[in-house]
Amino acid sequence: MMQMTIDKKFYKTLFSLALPIALQNFISSSLNMVDTLMIGKLGEAPIAAVAQANKIFFLYTLILFGINSGGSSFTAQFWSKKDVKGIRKVLGICLLSGGIAAIVFSIGAILFPKQLMYIFAKDPEVITLGSQYLRIVAISYLATAVTYSYSILLRSTGEAFIPMIISIISLGTNTVLNWILIFGHLGIPSMGVQGAAIATVIARLLELSLFIWLIYKKQSPLAATIKEMLDVSLQFIQRFYKTTIFVILNEFIWALGTTMYSVAYGRMGKEAVVSISISSNVEQIAMVIFYGLSSACAVMIGNEIGSENDERAFKYAKKFAVIGPVLGIFMGILVILGAPLILSIFNVSQEVYLASTRIITIFACYLPFKIFNLFMVVGILRSGGDTTFGFLIDAGGVWFIGVPFAFIAGLIWKLPIYWVFALVCSEEIFKVIFGLYRLFSKKWIHNLVNQME
C-alpha cells in the first residue's frame, strides 16, 4: 500500500512539473527555430546562414544552462527546506555569472560576426547573411541570460506555469513579427534574415519584462532585492562553484564538441549544412518533452535528497532510467512517421531532402540511448551533486568518439553526411554503459545544502 502511495505521488509530481516545463522548453527554443523555419521559404543560403549563426547562440545558451542547471540543484534542495534566503543567494550568483557570459558573447558577435561565421561556413553568401543576422540578434543575449536564470530556478521551486505562459507570449510575438519583418507586410519593407533577428530581439526583451513583472508582483521566492542577492559569504560562493563549475565545464566542453561537428559539416558543403540544420529542427521538437522530464527529474530527486530521503531519491532515479528510454522508442517511431510532413515545409533540393530523411531516421534509432543519457547527466547526477562524473562521461563521449568521427568520416573518408551523423551518434552507447554503472553505485547522492551559509 505504501509503495502505491509513493507511485501516485511520483507520477502526480512528475506530470505537474514535466508538462509545463516541456511546453516552455519547446516554446523558448522555438524562438530561434521559428526563424529557421520561416527563413526556409527564402531558400537554402538563408536557411544555412541563420542555422549556422545560431550555433553561436547554441554555444552561449549551453553555458547559461550549465550555470543555472548547477544553480537549480541547490535551489531544489534549498526549497525542500523552504530556505528562501539561500535561494536568493543562488539567484544572485547565477545572474552575475550569466551576465558576464552575455557580455563576452555579445561583444564577439557584434564586433566580429564575419570571423565567427567563417568558423561554421565557407560559402560567401552564407557568411554574409549570417553576419547580418548575428550582429543584430546578439543585442538580446543579456536579456536571455536573465530570463534563463528566472525560468530554470523558478522550476526548481515547483513553479513551472509562469515560465510556460511567458514563453507562449514571447513565441507568438516572435512569429507575428517574423511574418511582418522577414516577408514585408503591413507596409513594412521585406528585411529577410535581418528582420528575423529584429523580431527575436523584441521577443526576448518582452520575455524579460514579463518575468520581472510577474515575479515581483507575485512575490515569488525569486523576488529578491539586490542586497539579498549579493549577501553571500566566500564559503557559500566556494561551495556553489565547487559543484557548479563542472556543470558549466560539462556544457561548455560538450557544446564546443558539438560546435566542432558543425565545423566539420560546414567543410562538407552547403548541402550537408542544410541537411543537418533541417534535421536539428526535428530533433528539437522530438526532444522537448524529454528536456521537461529531465528537469522534473532533477527537481524531484533534488527535493528528496535535500529532505534526506536518499533511498526514495534512488528509487525515483531508477524509475526515470526506465521511463526515458521506453518513451524514447515511441517518440522515435513518431519522428520517422512525421518526418515527411516536417520536411515538406522546406524549399530544398531532392538531394537535401533525402539526406535529411536518412539523418532523421538515424536520430530516431539512437533516441532511447540519447534520452537515457539526458536523464542520467541532467536529471540524476546533477540533482545529487555528482557533477564531476557527469562531466567526464559527456566530455569523453564527445571528444574521444564524436569529434574524431566527424572529421575522419566527413573530411578524410568523405562519407555521405548521414553516415557521418550515424558514427558521431555512436557516442551515446559509450555514455549509457558508464551511466548505468554510476546509477547503481549510489555514489552520486550528495546533500549540497547542509553546510551552506
Residue pairs with C-beta under 8 A, 6 or more apart in sequence:
6 312
6 315
10 300
10 316
10 319
13 296
13 300
14 293
14 296
14 300
16 160
17 155
17 158
17 160
17 292
17 295
17 296
17 299
17 300
18 289
18 292
18 293
18 295
18 296
19 292
20 160
20 161
20 163
20 164
20 292
21 155
21 160
21 163
21 164
21 291
21 292
21 295
21 296
22 288
22 289
22 290
22 291
22 292
22 293
23 164
23 167
23 168
23 288
23 292
24 151
24 160
24 163
24 164
24 166
24 167
24 292
25 288
25 291
25 292
25 295
26 284
26 285
26 288
26 289
27 164
27 167
27 168
27 170
27 171
28 151
28 163
28 167
28 170
28 171
29 284
29 288
30 171
30 284
31 170
31 171
31 174
31 200
31 203
31 204
32 54
32 57
32 200
33 281
33 284
34 171
34 174
34 175
34 178
35 50
35 54
35 133
35 174
35 178
35 196
35 197
35 199
35 200
36 47
36 50
36 51
36 54
36 277
36 281
37 281
37 345
38 175
38 178
38 179
38 182
38 196
39 46
39 47
39 49
39 50
39 182
39 192
39 193
39 196
40 46
40 47
40 278
40 345
40 346
40 347
41 183
41 347
42 182
42 192
42 193
42 347
43 347
44 270
44 271
44 274
44 347
44 348
44 349
44 352
45 123
45 125
45 126
45 129
45 270
46 129
46 192
46 193
47 274
47 277
47 278
47 346
47 348
48 121
48 123
48 126
48 130
48 270
48 273
48 274
48 277
49 117
49 121
49 125
49 126
49 127
49 128
49 129
49 130
49 133
49 193
50 129
50 130
50 133
50 193
50 196
51 273
51 274
51 277
51 280
52 117
52 120
52 121
52 126
52 130
52 262
52 266
52 273
52 277
53 113
53 117
53 120
53 130
53 131
53 133
53 134
53 137
55 120
55 259
55 262
56 105
56 108
56 109
56 116
56 134
57 137
57 141
58 255
58 258
58 259
59 105
59 252
59 255
59 256
59 259
60 101
60 102
60 105
60 141
60 144
61 144
61 148
62 251
62 252
62 254
62 255
63 101
63 248
63 251
63 252
63 255
64 98
64 101
64 144
64 145
64 148
64 149
65 148
65 152
65 251
66 244
66 247
66 248
66 249
66 250
66 251
66 252
67 94
67 97
67 98
67 101
67 149
67 244
67 247
67 248
68 94
68 98
68 148
68 149
68 152
68 153
69 152
69 247
69 251
69 298
69 378
69 382
70 240
70 243
70 244
70 245
70 247
70 248
70 382
70 387
71 90
71 91
71 93
71 94
71 149
71 152
71 153
71 240
71 244
72 152
72 153
72 155
72 156
72 295
72 298
72 299
72 302
72 382
73 243
73 244
73 247
73 298
73 302
73 382
73 383
73 385
73 387
73 448
74 86
74 90
74 240
74 243
74 448
74 449
74 452
75 87
75 90
75 91
75 153
75 156
75 157
76 156
76 298
76 299
76 302
76 303
76 306
76 383
77 302
77 303
77 305
77 306
77 447
77 448
77 449
78 84
78 86
78 87
78 90
78 306
78 449
78 452
79 87
79 156
79 157
79 158
79 221
79 303
79 306
80 302
80 303
80 304
80 306
80 307
81 306
81 307
81 449
83 449
84 221
85 228
86 449
86 452
87 153
87 157
87 221
87 222
88 221
88 222
88 224
88 228
88 229
89 228
89 229
89 231
89 232
89 236
90 153
90 240
91 149
91 153
91 222
91 224
91 229
92 224
92 228
92 229
92 230
92 231
92 232
93 232
93 237
93 240
94 149
94 153
95 145
95 146
95 149
95 229
97 248
98 145
98 146
98 148
98 149
99 142
99 145
99 146
101 145
102 141
102 142
102 144
102 145
103 142
105 138
105 141
106 138
106 139
106 141
106 142
108 116
108 138
109 116
109 134
109 135
109 137
109 138
109 141
110 135
110 138
110 139
113 130
113 131
113 132
113 134
113 135
113 138
114 127
114 128
114 131
116 134
117 126
117 127
117 130
117 131
117 134
118 127
119 259
119 263
119 266
120 130
120 259
120 262
120 263
120 266
121 127
121 130
121 266
121 273
122 266
122 267
123 270
126 270
126 273
129 192
129 193
130 193
132 193
132 194
132 197
133 193
133 194
133 196
133 197
134 197
135 197
136 194
136 197
136 198
136 201
137 197
137 200
137 201
139 201
140 200
140 201
140 204
140 205
143 204
143 205
143 207
143 208
144 204
146 208
146 211
146 212
147 166
147 204
147 207
147 208
147 211
150 163
150 211
150 212
150 215
150 222
151 163
151 166
151 211
152 295
153 222
154 160
154 162
154 163
154 215
154 220
154 222
155 163
155 295
155 299
156 298
156 299
156 302
157 220
157 221
157 222
158 299
159 220
162 211
162 214
162 215
162 218
162 220
163 211
166 207
166 210
166 211
166 214
167 207
169 206
169 207
169 210
170 203
170 204
170 206
170 207
170 210
171 203
173 199
173 202
173 203
173 206
174 199
174 200
174 202
174 203
177 195
177 198
177 199
177 202
177 203
178 195
178 196
178 199
179 185
180 186
180 188
180 195
180 199
181 188
181 191
181 194
181 195
181 196
181 198
181 199
182 190
182 191
182 192
182 193
182 195
182 196
182 199
183 190
183 195
184 190
184 191
184 195
191 198
214 220
215 222
215 223
216 223
233 453
235 452
235 453
236 452
236 453
239 448
239 451
239 452
240 452
243 385
243 387
243 448
244 387
245 387
246 387
246 388
246 390
246 391
247 382
247 387
247 390
247 391
249 391
249 395
250 377
250 387
250 390
250 391
250 394
250 395
253 391
253 394
253 395
253 398
253 399
254 394
254 395
254 398
257 395
257 398
257 399
257 402
257 403
258 398
258 402
260 403
260 406
260 407
261 402
261 403
261 406
261 424
262 276
264 406
264 407
264 410
264 411
264 420
265 272
265 273
265 276
265 406
265 410
265 417
265 420
266 272
266 273
267 410
267 411
268 410
268 411
268 417
268 420
271 349
271 351
271 352
271 355
271 417
272 355
272 410
272 417
274 348
274 352
274 356
275 352
275 355
275 356
275 359
275 417
275 418
276 359
276 417
276 421
278 343
278 346
278 348
278 352
278 356
279 356
279 359
279 360
279 363
279 421
281 342
282 335
282 339
282 342
282 360
282 363
283 363
285 342
286 331
286 334
286 335
286 363
286 364
286 367
287 370
287 371
287 374
289 327
289 331
290 324
290 327
290 328
290 331
290 371
290 374
290 375
291 374
293 320
293 323
293 324
293 327
293 375
293 379
294 324
294 374
294 375
294 378
294 379
295 378
295 379
296 379
297 316
297 317
297 320
297 375
297 378
297 379
297 380
297 383
298 378
298 379
298 380
298 382
298 383
299 383
300 316
300 383
301 313
301 316
301 317
301 320
301 379
301 380
301 383
301 384
302 383
302 384
304 310
304 312
304 313
304 316
305 313
305 383
305 384
305 385
305 445
305 446
305 447
305 448
306 447
306 448
306 449
308 447
310 442
310 445
313 383
313 384
313 445
314 442
314 445
317 379
317 380
317 439
318 439
320 375
320 379
320 380
321 372
321 375
321 376
321 380
321 436
321 439
324 368
324 371
324 372
324 374
324 375
325 368
325 369
325 371
325 372
326 368
327 371
328 367
328 368
328 369
328 370
328 371
328 372
329 367
329 368
331 364
331 367
331 371
332 364
332 365
332 367
332 368
333 364
335 360
335 363
335 364
335 367
336 360
336 361
336 364
339 356
339 357
339 360
339 361
340 357
343 353
343 356
343 357
343 360
346 352
346 353
348 356
355 416
355 417
355 418
358 418
359 417
359 418
359 421
362 418
362 421
362 422
362 425
363 421
363 425
366 425
366 428
369 428
369 429
369 431
369 432
370 425
370 428
372 432
372 435
373 393
373 394
373 397
373 428
373 431
373 432
373 435
376 390
376 431
376 435
376 438
376 439
377 390
377 393
377 394
377 431
377 435
378 390
380 439
380 444
381 387
381 389
381 390
381 438
381 444
382 390
384 444
384 445
384 446
385 444
385 446
385 447
385 448
386 438
386 443
386 444
386 445
386 446
389 438
389 443
389 444
393 430
393 431
393 434
393 435
393 438
394 431
396 430
396 431
396 434
397 427
397 428
397 430
397 431
398 427
401 424
401 426
401 427
401 430
402 424
402 425
402 426
402 427
405 420
405 423
405 424
405 426
406 420
406 423
406 424
409 415
409 419
409 420
409 423
409 424
410 417
410 420
415 423
438 444
